[in-house]
Amino acid sequence: MFTRYMVNREQNTKYFALKLHELMQRTGTTQVVLAKNIGVVQQVISQYLHQTAYPKIEVLLRLAAYFRVSLYELTGIEKLKDYEKKPTPELSKMDQELLEAYNKLADDDPRKDMIDHILLGIKKSEQ
């Protein structure tokens, strides 16, 4: 079973901005230089530092590589105090049977693609 964690976005964004500022100061890196090295424009770095934007995982990975730190250190996720642990609900017998049937399908089976597409649509409609 998977355990899901809810992260306080505001707190995470603030931690990231402070950590990014600290790493930039420690290495003497300017916004312009950093932006060029990770493939974004300088304004994006400014938005990160002013907590008006949060990078996608691809950018986080480039930042972590650039500064030679872990994603955990860069994002502070393991240090956040307000994780809300939500237990995964028990599956009904029918849900278990559906999951088993889905897992038996080959990755290239078009039925699996159709199910994935339906689930993605459901997720988008819930947001």
Buried (B, 14 or more C-beta within 10 A) or exposed (E): EEEEEEBBEEBBBEBBBEBBEEBBEEEEBEBEBBBEEBEBEBEBBEBBBEBEBBBEEEBBBBBBEBBEBEBEBBBBBEEBEEEEEEEEEEEEEEEEEEEEEBEEEEEEEEEBEEBEEEEEEEEEEEE
